Amino acid sequence: MALTKNTILSHKEIEHKIKRIAYQIYESNVNETELIIAGIESNGYILAKKIKANLDKISNIESTLCKVTINKTAPTNPIKTSIKAEDYANKSIVLIDDVLNSGSTLIYGIKHFLDVPLKQFKTAVLVNRNHKKFPVKADFKGISLSTSLFEHVHVNLSKQPYEAYLD
């Protein structure tokens, strides 16, 4: 039996979603002077870099990119960030990942940042799947999908053309 690959988002659609998410983040943080854009390694970080680039074009908010390293198979292991906790304390943060699947990666990422006082915390994903194990939501999302438990969402942001597909 051949596996089918169903395109969810094309290159052009992904670029449009990234711009739209950047505008939504700006609207949510319009009164801020500083913002931390934290991307979950690896695709979430790539997405965060692209969102930050768009945000820098449309706003005068000083944004700092942060790489978040989480072991996705063992999310309770220590989480590492590319900036120190004191550098994001009392600031607004947006935690970004490519796909919100079960919610475990995002919820443990959120938990990590809650160890310091924050001004505001939001989440963003390119693809939001609608059956989660954890009570976590994406504040900003490119697209929401209802999929079966047997389907898997793949996102390619590392080389052009970008694509998101289901198999």
Helices and strands as residue ranges (DSSP letters): E 6-9, H 11-28, E 34-40, H 43-58, E 62-69, E 80-81, H 85-88, E 92-100, H 104-113, E 120-129, E 140-145, E 153-156, E 163-166
